[in-house]
């Protein structure tokens, strides 16, 4: 029984390290994962033999090494090791950031600086046009990404990433604006109506529950729509013969 | 021999200590880790993540090569992958040593070592 315990601990430690190895890029994991696990096992056994136990210092070293090397390997696996070059190719990240930053400005403008307390139902046509423009933007991103990047599904990924990042930043902006400037946004007609017909005790709880629901359901839906639009853009790229140099 | 200029530039501590470890003979991953710690007097502690990341890049730069798989009799009967220096790796290592030697010579010439200052004050 007493001999079973250290063996059990060793196996648990190995299982944990094996899990950590899955966080490395796929190619690195396949080539070096078994060797790294073997080295970890040797290190674990020798430390235990020399010190009689495995202390916190051992795990801190393992975690510090794991964290930095996982990040380093992911960065170096991004084409050519240049993050900026990778980002330039991954149109989705750039356009998602662009979309997010642009919309944050609009959110701040219309909710805090010049708040409009009218109901959203007054602006249904405007919202419909906005969504249409947004979806066309995803199509454009997919089109552009498939032109710059010859990989399969480049357009799909670019559309999905743009939508996910853009929507994520928008939600973050609403979270900050609604919580920091609650006194201003709580005068909005839709918020007052929604709060009165809800079971929440405070406006803050009502707003944050709504944002959480958006986070859980809205983000995946938006990513799916972005992927669809991006795929459509990539398909258009194949249909439309493009003349010009691709630098 | 065709040499890769970038690999002969000044080396990072991790690369230098791995070359130093393998200059003493071919070794597997854990032996390299232990040798690095010993040679650097505990100053460079390399986990397996850092070690194999460095090995991957050094293999790509042709500083190292694999020397087959076999068990380490001092550990157990599990097969381990051994690594050794290539000619380019040995050349890069010697050039780095030469750089260190030159720096030490300059420091000695200018009496910049703390030991010289101690002697001077005595």
Interface residues (C-beta under 8 A of the other chain):
Chain A: X24 X28 X31 X32 X35 X36 X38 X39 X40 X42 X43 X61 X62 X64 X65 X66 X68 X69 X70 X72 X73 X76
Chain B: X29 X30 X33 X45 X46 X47 X48 X49 X50 X51 X52 X53 X55 X56 X57 X75 X78 X80 X81
